[in-house]
Amino acid sequence: MGIIRSCLLTGILMAGSLIAAAQSEEEPTVSLIRGPYLQSGSAHGMTIRWRTNTATRSRVQYGETKENTDHMVNDSTLTTEHIVRLEGLQPHTRYYYKIADFTTLLQGDSANYFYTLPEQGKEGMYRIGVFGDCGNNSVNQRNVKQSVLKYLDGNYMDAWILLGDNAYNSGTDAEFQAKFFNVYKDDLLKQYPMFPAPGNHDYNDRDFPGAAAQAQRTHQTAYYQNFSMPTQGESGGVPSNTQAFYSFDIGNIHFLSLDSYGKEDQQYRLYDTTGPQVQWVKRDLEANRNKQWVIAYWHHPPYTMGSHNSDHEMELVHIRENFIRILERYGVDMVLCGHSHDYERTRLMKGHYGMEATYSAAQHNLSQSSGLYDGSENSCPYVKDSSNHGTVYVLSGSAGKLGGTQPGYPHDAMQYANATDGGATMLEVQGNRLDLKWICADGVIRDHFTLMKEVNKHTVLHVKAKSKVILTASFTGHYKWSEKGQQTKSITVVARPGKKEYTVQDDESCVKDTFTIITTK
């Protein structure tokens, strides 16, 4: 009898072990191996992506406080690539989120949050980070990231954009994992919506001859598999119907993300002005003429003497000769590029489409100021109005890769250039004022400039005598009013009989508004 019981017990234990083993094989432990990361942000929506080690279902819980994430989006599709879209969100609002399968929480703590983008056209204080040529898993890459986070110091960055060459050397999925996602996973990726552009290294993701040429035609690369772009105009702008190029709005700023290396219809590059991309650019710019700020970004720069040469490399020559004149015609305020592994920045300029030797500061610069706006000599901000369609060209390609210059560096068009220090760029836009800061790996801001639009106003007001009139400066900064030395952006005055003039200017005497009040009976 004891032998029978022993055999039965042994059989039960063996069966239990087999069942447990089978269950273990059927249901491996789910773990997070990439992300989460935020894509295609808008005022009312956000896409959250992540990757798991095994195919499982997708769930996102979210809410406006970390204690209350009762809203939920489920997707029962079994997948390792999880892409969940949240819709119906409030603009410029913080949301906490958790990612999970249907049974296991993968991530969700106080660091998992994002802000939706502001309403299109709405003014505010907006910050956008700019990272060029970043993905090489270098000490420089990590130091640049830490310097940007230290600069933010708890302030939110509304988005960050990528200028291409996001994973060296060939843009494989493994390189994206090791040199991009692993570097940024604990901070930038989980909190700030990201809007990428591709570079040439993102198109070379197959290890055989002709890989890049084939990828240019097919767009079958890890870059396009790893990122989700707002191709249907869901973040603003004209729908592009392709991940290669698209546009979006952050408040009163309109951005165009372009592809300077891939081919459309298997033949047209960015410099082919009859191709689908350029035709879309024209439609998008035409539809967004009323936007206060327009910024375009892509990988290959029209002006550089860094690690690349814009006189000798034909794709750079063609972009300068054929494409940028279209942007200037539509009044694009700034162009951001990478490719050269340094930092280079022009003044406000227009109309230079030739070789470096044909550049003339007197002819092509609309301002001879440094734009630093720091009280130093000849440093007033660049000023644009409806009749002044200049552009500032910024090359910021040292957020990872760093170094290399051509003979005669820098390019003659540059106000400032640096191939020694790595860095990333921060755009700060408040109303009609834009500030750009180049934040280096050691935390030092080595270049900055200010651009203002529609300032230096002269306003004539006809009002009744003794009525109260509110006067508001057209610019953002420090204010010195002629009336009793007041220092606020707006003042209230009582209209005196007759004609009275009031002025307000900044501390550096660069910008000045004049108000003429004429009283009526």
C-alpha positions as CSV (number, residue, x, y, z in Angstrom):
1,M,0.0,0.0,0.0
2,G,2.9,2.4,0.8
3,I,4.5,1.6,-2.5
4,I,1.2,2.4,-4.3
5,R,0.9,5.7,-2.5
6,S,4.5,6.6,-3.3
7,C,4.0,5.8,-7.0
8,L,0.8,7.9,-7.1
9,L,2.6,10.8,-5.4
10,T,5.5,10.6,-7.7
11,G,3.1,10.5,-10.7
12,I,1.3,13.6,-9.4
13,L,4.5,15.5,-8.9
14,M,5.8,14.6,-12.3
15,A,2.5,15.6,-13.9
16,G,2.5,18.9,-12.0
17,S,6.1,19.5,-13.2
18,L,5.2,18.8,-16.8
19,I,2.2,21.1,-16.6
20,A,4.2,23.9,-15.0
21,A,6.9,23.4,-17.7
22,A,4.3,23.5,-20.4
23,Q,2.8,26.7,-18.9
24,S,6.2,28.2,-18.6
25,E,6.9,27.5,-22.3
26,E,3.5,28.8,-23.4
27,E,3.5,31.9,-21.1
28,P,7.0,33.2,-20.7
29,T,7.5,36.1,-18.4
30,V,6.8,39.4,-20.2
31,S,9.5,42.0,-19.9
32,L,10.1,45.4,-21.4
33,I,13.1,45.7,-23.7
34,R,12.4,49.1,-25.3
35,G,10.6,52.2,-24.4
36,P,8.1,53.5,-23.6
37,Y,8.5,56.4,-26.0
38,L,6.2,59.2,-27.2
39,Q,5.3,59.8,-30.8
40,S,2.9,62.0,-32.9
41,G,2.0,64.3,-30.1
42,S,-0.8,66.7,-30.7
43,A,-3.1,69.0,-28.6
44,H,-5.6,66.1,-28.2
45,G,-3.6,62.9,-28.7
46,M,-0.4,61.0,-28.1
47,T,1.0,57.7,-29.4
48,I,2.9,55.5,-26.8
49,R,5.2,52.8,-28.2
50,W,7.2,50.1,-26.5
51,R,8.7,46.6,-27.2
52,T,8.4,43.4,-25.2
53,N,10.5,40.2,-25.3
54,T,7.5,38.2,-26.3
55,A,4.2,38.8,-28.1
56,T,1.5,40.0,-25.8
57,R,-1.5,42.3,-25.6
58,S,-1.2,46.1,-25.1
59,R,-2.7,48.3,-22.4
60,V,-2.2,51.9,-21.5
61,Q,-3.8,53.4,-18.4
62,Y,-3.7,57.1,-18.0
63,G,-5.0,60.1,-16.1
64,E,-4.3,63.6,-15.0
65,T,-2.9,62.6,-11.6
66,K,-0.5,59.7,-10.8
67,E,-3.0,58.4,-8.2
68,N,-5.8,58.3,-10.7
69,T,-5.1,56.5,-14.0
70,D,-8.5,55.2,-14.6
71,H,-8.7,55.8,-18.3
72,M,-7.7,52.8,-20.3
73,V,-6.9,51.8,-23.9
74,N,-6.6,48.1,-24.7
75,D,-5.4,46.3,-27.8
76,S,-5.9,42.5,-27.8
77,T,-3.5,41.9,-30.8
78,L,-0.5,39.8,-29.8
79,T,2.6,41.7,-30.7
80,T,6.1,42.6,-29.5
81,E,5.8,46.1,-31.1
82,H,3.2,47.9,-29.1
83,I,1.7,51.1,-30.5
84,V,-1.2,52.6,-28.6
85,R,-2.9,55.9,-29.5
86,L,-4.6,58.0,-26.9
87,E,-7.2,60.4,-28.1
88,G,-9.7,62.9,-26.6
89,L,-7.1,64.5,-24.4
90,Q,-7.1,68.1,-23.2
91,P,-4.5,70.5,-24.7
92,H,-1.3,71.3,-22.9
93,T,-2.2,69.1,-20.0
94,R,-0.1,66.7,-18.0
95,Y,-1.1,63.0,-18.1
96,Y,0.5,60.2,-16.1
97,Y,0.5,56.8,-17.8
98,K,1.2,53.1,-17.2
99,I,2.0,50.5,-19.8
100,A,1.1,46.8,-19.4
101,D,-0.2,43.7,-21.0
102,F,-3.6,42.6,-19.7
103,T,-2.2,41.1,-16.5
104,T,1.3,42.5,-15.9
105,L,2.3,46.1,-15.3
106,L,5.5,46.8,-17.3
107,Q,6.1,50.4,-16.3
108,G,4.2,53.2,-14.6
109,D,5.5,55.5,-11.9
110,S,5.8,59.2,-11.2
111,A,8.4,59.6,-14.0
112,N,5.9,58.3,-16.6
113,Y,4.1,61.4,-17.8
114,F,3.8,63.7,-20.7
115,Y,2.1,67.0,-21.6
116,T,-0.1,67.2,-24.7
117,L,0.9,69.9,-27.1
118,P,-0.8,73.4,-26.9
119,E,-3.6,74.3,-29.2
120,Q,-2.5,75.2,-32.7
121,G,-1.8,78.9,-33.0
122,K,-1.9,79.6,-29.2
123,E,1.0,81.6,-27.8
124,G,2.9,80.5,-24.8
125,M,6.4,79.7,-23.6
126,Y,7.5,76.6,-25.5
127,R,10.8,74.7,-25.5
128,I,11.9,72.3,-28.2
129,G,15.2,70.4,-28.0
130,V,17.2,69.7,-31.2
131,F,19.5,66.7,-31.4
132,G,21.6,66.1,-34.5
133,D,23.8,63.1,-35.4
134,C,23.2,61.8,-31.8
135,G,23.1,58.0,-31.9
136,N,26.7,56.7,-31.4
137,N,26.6,55.6,-27.7
138,S,29.5,57.9,-27.0
139,V,30.5,59.8,-23.8
140,N,29.7,63.0,-25.7
141,Q,26.2,61.7,-26.4
142,R,25.5,61.0,-22.8
143,N,27.1,64.2,-21.5
144,V,25.0,66.3,-24.0
145,K,21.8,64.6,-22.8
146,Q,22.7,65.3,-19.1
147,S,23.5,68.9,-19.9
148,V,20.1,69.4,-21.6
149,L,18.3,67.8,-18.6
150,K,20.3,70.0,-16.2
151,Y,19.5,73.1,-18.3
152,L,15.8,72.2,-18.2
153,D,16.0,72.0,-14.4
154,G,12.5,70.7,-14.0
155,N,11.0,72.8,-16.7
156,Y,9.1,70.9,-19.3
157,M,10.3,70.5,-22.9
158,D,7.3,70.5,-25.2
159,A,9.0,68.2,-27.8
160,W,12.4,67.2,-29.1
161,I,13.4,66.7,-32.8
162,L,16.0,64.6,-34.4
163,L,18.1,65.9,-37.4
164,G,19.1,62.5,-38.7
165,D,21.9,59.9,-38.3
166,N,20.1,58.7,-35.3
167,A,21.9,55.3,-35.0
168,Y,25.4,54.8,-36.3
169,N,26.9,53.3,-38.4
170,S,24.2,51.6,-40.4
171,G,20.9,52.3,-38.8
172,T,20.2,48.7,-37.9
173,D,17.6,47.9,-35.3
174,A,20.3,46.6,-33.0
175,E,22.2,49.9,-33.4
176,F,19.0,51.8,-32.7
177,Q,18.6,49.8,-29.5
178,A,22.1,50.2,-28.2
179,K,22.9,53.7,-29.4
180,F,19.6,55.5,-29.2
181,F,16.8,53.8,-27.2
182,N,19.1,52.6,-24.4
183,V,20.7,56.0,-24.0
184,Y,17.5,58.0,-23.8
185,K,15.1,55.5,-22.3
186,D,15.1,56.7,-18.7
187,D,14.2,60.4,-19.3
188,L,13.8,62.0,-22.8
189,L,11.9,59.1,-24.5
190,K,9.3,58.5,-21.7
191,Q,8.4,62.2,-21.0
192,Y,8.8,64.2,-24.2
193,P,7.1,63.7,-27.6
194,M,9.8,63.2,-30.3
195,F,9.6,64.1,-34.0
196,P,12.4,62.6,-36.1
197,A,14.0,63.2,-39.5
198,P,16.2,60.6,-41.2
199,G,19.8,60.9,-42.1
200,N,22.0,59.0,-44.6
201,H,23.1,56.5,-41.9
202,D,19.5,55.7,-41.1
203,Y,19.2,54.5,-44.7
204,N,22.1,52.0,-44.7
205,D,20.7,49.2,-42.6
206,R,21.6,46.1,-44.6
207,D,25.1,44.7,-44.6
208,F,25.5,44.1,-48.3
209,P,26.6,46.2,-51.3
210,G,24.0,48.5,-52.6
211,A,22.0,48.4,-49.3
212,A,21.7,52.2,-49.0
213,A,20.7,52.7,-52.6
214,Q,18.0,50.1,-52.2
215,A,16.8,51.5,-48.9
216,Q,16.6,55.0,-50.5
217,R,14.1,53.7,-53.0
218,T,12.1,51.4,-50.7
219,H,12.3,53.1,-47.3
220,Q,12.5,49.6,-45.8
221,T,14.7,50.5,-42.9
222,A,14.7,50.2,-39.1
223,Y,14.1,54.0,-38.9
224,Y,10.7,53.7,-40.5
225,Q,9.8,50.6,-38.4
226,N,10.8,52.2,-35.1
227,F,9.1,55.6,-35.4
228,S,5.5,56.7,-35.8
229,M,5.0,60.0,-37.6
230,P,1.9,62.2,-38.0
231,T,1.3,61.6,-41.7
232,Q,-2.4,62.5,-41.7
233,G,-2.2,66.0,-40.4
234,E,-3.2,64.9,-36.9
235,S,-0.6,67.2,-35.3
236,G,-1.2,70.1,-37.7
237,G,-0.2,70.9,-41.3
238,V,-1.2,69.3,-44.6
239,P,-1.3,65.5,-44.6
240,S,1.8,64.0,-46.3
241,N,0.6,60.4,-46.4
242,T,4.2,59.2,-45.9
243,Q,6.5,58.8,-42.9
244,A,9.4,60.3,-44.9
245,F,8.2,63.9,-44.4
246,Y,5.4,65.6,-42.4
247,S,4.5,68.7,-40.5
248,F,3.2,69.6,-37.1
249,D,2.3,72.5,-34.8
250,I,3.5,73.4,-31.3
251,G,1.3,76.4,-30.4
252,N,2.2,79.2,-32.7
253,I,5.1,77.4,-34.3
254,H,4.8,75.3,-37.5
255,F,7.5,72.7,-38.2
256,L,8.3,70.7,-41.3
257,S,10.3,67.5,-40.9
258,L,11.9,66.6,-44.3
259,D,13.9,63.7,-45.8
260,S,17.0,64.8,-47.6
261,Y,18.4,61.3,-48.4
262,G,15.5,59.0,-49.4
263,K,13.9,59.0,-52.8
264,E,10.2,59.5,-53.6
265,D,8.7,57.5,-56.4
266,Q,12.1,55.7,-56.4
267,Q,13.8,58.7,-58.0
268,Y,13.1,62.2,-56.5
269,R,15.3,63.7,-53.8
270,L,14.6,66.8,-51.7
271,Y,16.4,69.0,-54.3
272,D,14.2,67.7,-57.1
273,T,11.7,70.5,-57.1
274,T,9.2,68.7,-59.3
275,G,9.2,65.6,-56.9
276,P,6.4,64.7,-54.5
277,Q,8.2,66.0,-51.4
278,V,8.8,69.5,-52.7
279,Q,5.3,69.7,-54.1
280,W,4.0,68.8,-50.7
281,V,6.3,71.4,-49.0
282,K,4.8,74.1,-51.2
283,R,1.3,73.1,-50.4
284,D,2.0,72.9,-46.7
285,L,3.8,76.3,-46.6
286,E,1.0,77.9,-48.6
287,A,-1.6,76.5,-46.2
288,N,0.4,77.8,-43.2
289,R,1.3,81.3,-44.2
290,N,-0.6,82.7,-41.2
291,K,1.6,80.8,-38.7
292,Q,3.7,83.1,-36.5
293,W,6.8,80.9,-36.8
294,V,7.8,78.4,-39.5
295,I,10.8,76.2,-39.0
296,A,12.0,73.5,-41.4
297,Y,14.5,70.7,-40.5
298,W,16.3,67.9,-42.3
299,H,19.7,66.3,-42.4
300,H,21.9,67.6,-45.2
301,P,22.9,71.3,-44.7
302,P,23.1,73.9,-47.5
303,Y,26.1,75.6,-45.8
304,T,28.9,73.9,-44.0
305,M,32.7,73.5,-43.9
306,G,32.6,71.1,-40.9
307,S,33.1,67.4,-41.5
308,H,31.3,67.9,-44.8
309,N,31.9,70.4,-47.6
310,S,28.9,72.2,-49.1
311,D,30.9,73.3,-52.1
312,H,32.0,69.8,-53.1
313,E,29.2,67.4,-52.1
314,M,26.6,67.6,-54.8
315,E,23.6,66.8,-52.6
316,L,24.4,69.8,-50.5
317,V,25.0,71.9,-53.6
318,H,21.7,70.9,-55.1
319,I,19.8,71.6,-51.9
320,R,21.3,75.1,-51.7
321,E,20.8,75.9,-55.4
322,N,17.4,74.4,-55.9
323,F,15.5,74.0,-52.7
324,I,16.1,76.7,-50.1
325,R,15.0,79.5,-52.4
326,I,11.5,78.0,-52.1
327,L,11.6,78.2,-48.3
328,E,12.9,81.7,-48.4
329,R,10.2,82.7,-50.8
330,Y,7.6,81.5,-48.2
331,G,9.3,83.3,-45.4
332,V,10.6,80.3,-43.4
333,D,12.2,81.7,-40.3
334,M,14.8,79.0,-39.5
335,V,16.4,75.9,-41.1
336,L,17.9,73.3,-38.8
337,C,20.3,70.6,-40.2
338,G,22.9,68.1,-39.1
339,H,25.3,65.9,-41.1
340,S,28.5,67.8,-40.3
341,H,29.6,66.9,-36.7
342,D,29.9,70.4,-35.4
343,Y,27.9,73.5,-34.8
344,E,27.6,76.3,-37.3
345,R,25.2,79.3,-37.4
346,T,24.5,82.1,-39.8
347,R,23.1,85.6,-39.3
348,L,19.7,86.4,-40.7
349,M,20.3,86.0,-44.4
350,K,18.7,85.6,-47.8
351,G,19.5,84.9,-51.4
352,H,22.9,83.0,-51.3
353,Y,22.7,79.9,-53.5
354,G,26.2,79.7,-54.9
355,M,29.6,78.5,-53.7
356,E,31.2,79.9,-50.5
357,A,33.3,82.3,-52.5
358,T,30.2,84.0,-53.9
359,Y,28.9,84.8,-50.4
360,S,28.9,88.5,-49.5
361,A,28.0,89.7,-46.0
362,A,26.9,93.1,-47.4
363,Q,24.7,91.5,-50.0
364,H,23.3,88.4,-48.3
365,N,23.0,89.3,-44.6
366,L,19.8,91.2,-43.7
367,S,21.4,92.1,-40.4
368,Q,25.1,92.5,-39.5
369,S,24.3,91.9,-35.8
370,S,25.6,88.9,-33.9
371,G,22.0,88.4,-32.6
372,L,23.4,87.6,-29.2
373,Y,21.2,90.3,-27.6
374,D,23.4,90.5,-24.5
375,G,24.5,94.1,-24.5
376,S,27.7,93.5,-26.3
377,E,28.6,95.6,-29.3
378,N,26.4,95.1,-32.4
379,S,24.3,92.3,-30.7
380,C,20.7,93.5,-31.2
381,P,18.2,90.7,-32.0
382,Y,17.4,89.8,-35.6
383,V,14.1,91.5,-36.5
384,K,11.6,90.2,-39.2
385,D,8.4,91.8,-40.5
386,S,6.1,91.0,-43.3
387,S,8.4,92.5,-45.9
388,N,11.6,90.9,-44.6
389,H,11.8,87.2,-45.4
390,G,15.3,86.3,-44.1
391,T,16.2,82.9,-42.6
392,V,18.7,81.8,-40.0
393,Y,20.5,78.6,-40.9
394,V,21.7,76.4,-38.0
395,L,23.7,73.3,-38.2
396,S,23.6,71.3,-35.0
397,G,25.2,68.0,-35.6
398,S,27.3,67.2,-32.6
399,A,24.8,65.7,-30.1
400,G,26.7,62.4,-30.5
401,K,29.3,62.4,-33.3
402,L,31.8,65.2,-33.0
403,G,34.7,66.7,-35.0
404,G,36.1,67.2,-38.4
405,T,36.6,70.4,-40.4
406,Q,37.4,71.5,-44.0
407,P,40.4,73.7,-44.9
408,G,39.3,77.3,-44.2
409,Y,36.7,76.4,-41.6
410,P,34.3,77.8,-40.8
411,H,32.1,78.7,-43.8
412,D,32.2,82.4,-44.5
413,A,28.4,82.8,-43.9
414,M,28.8,81.7,-40.3
415,Q,28.4,84.1,-37.4
416,Y,29.6,81.4,-35.0
417,A,31.0,77.9,-35.5
418,N,32.5,75.2,-33.1
419,A,33.9,71.8,-34.0
420,T,35.5,71.1,-30.6
421,D,32.6,70.9,-28.3
422,G,29.6,68.6,-28.7
423,G,26.1,70.0,-28.0
424,A,22.4,70.1,-28.6
425,T,20.2,73.1,-29.4
426,M,17.2,74.4,-27.4
427,L,14.6,76.6,-29.0
428,E,12.5,78.8,-26.7
429,V,9.6,80.6,-28.2
430,Q,7.4,83.1,-26.4
431,G,4.9,85.0,-28.5
432,N,6.8,86.8,-31.2
433,R,10.2,86.2,-29.7
434,L,12.4,83.2,-30.4
435,D,15.7,82.4,-28.6
436,L,18.1,79.6,-29.6
437,K,20.7,78.3,-27.2
438,W,23.5,75.8,-28.0
439,I,24.0,73.8,-24.9
440,C,27.4,72.0,-24.8
441,A,28.3,68.7,-23.2
442,D,30.0,70.5,-20.3
443,G,26.8,72.6,-19.7
444,V,28.2,75.8,-21.2
445,I,25.9,77.7,-23.6
446,R,28.5,78.7,-26.2
447,D,26.1,80.3,-28.7
448,H,22.7,81.9,-28.6
449,F,20.7,84.4,-30.5
450,T,17.3,86.1,-30.5
451,L,14.9,86.6,-33.3
452,M,11.8,88.9,-33.1
453,K,8.9,89.4,-35.4
454,E,6.6,92.4,-36.0
455,V,8.2,94.8,-33.4
456,N,9.3,98.4,-33.5
457,K,5.7,99.4,-34.0
458,H,4.2,102.9,-34.3
459,T,0.6,102.9,-33.3
460,V,-1.8,105.9,-33.5
461,L,-4.8,105.8,-31.3
462,H,-7.8,108.2,-31.5
463,V,-9.7,108.2,-28.2
464,K,-11.9,110.4,-26.1
465,A,-10.2,112.8,-23.7
466,K,-9.8,111.5,-20.1
467,S,-10.5,107.9,-21.2
468,K,-8.2,105.1,-19.9
469,V,-6.0,103.5,-22.6
470,I,-3.9,100.3,-22.2
471,L,-0.6,100.4,-24.1
472,T,1.2,97.1,-24.7
473,A,4.7,96.6,-25.9
474,S,5.0,94.5,-29.1
475,F,8.1,92.6,-27.8
476,T,8.9,90.3,-25.0
477,G,11.8,91.2,-22.6
478,H,12.6,94.1,-20.3
479,Y,10.7,97.3,-20.6
480,K,11.5,101.0,-20.1
481,W,8.5,103.3,-20.6
482,S,8.7,107.0,-21.1
483,E,5.8,107.4,-18.7
484,K,7.2,107.5,-15.1
485,G,9.8,104.8,-15.8
486,Q,7.3,102.0,-15.7
487,Q,8.8,98.5,-16.4
488,T,5.8,96.3,-17.2
489,K,4.8,95.0,-20.6
490,S,1.5,97.0,-20.5
491,I,0.7,100.3,-18.8
492,T,-2.6,102.2,-18.4
493,V,-2.6,105.9,-19.2
494,V,-5.3,108.6,-19.1
495,A,-5.7,110.3,-22.5
496,R,-4.9,114.0,-22.1
497,P,-6.5,116.6,-24.3
498,G,-4.6,117.0,-27.6
499,K,-1.8,114.8,-28.8
500,K,0.6,112.8,-26.6
501,E,3.4,110.4,-27.5
502,Y,4.5,107.5,-25.4
503,T,7.5,105.1,-26.0
504,V,8.7,101.8,-24.7
505,Q,12.1,100.3,-25.4
506,D,14.2,97.4,-24.1
507,D,17.2,97.7,-21.8
508,E,19.7,97.5,-24.8
509,S,17.9,100.2,-26.8
510,C,17.5,97.7,-29.7
511,V,13.7,97.6,-29.9
512,K,11.3,100.6,-29.5
513,D,7.6,101.0,-29.8
514,T,5.9,104.4,-30.2
515,F,2.2,105.2,-29.3
516,T,0.6,108.4,-30.4
517,I,-2.6,109.2,-28.6
518,I,-4.9,111.8,-30.2
519,T,-7.9,112.8,-28.2
520,T,-11.4,113.6,-29.7
521,K,-14.4,115.3,-28.2
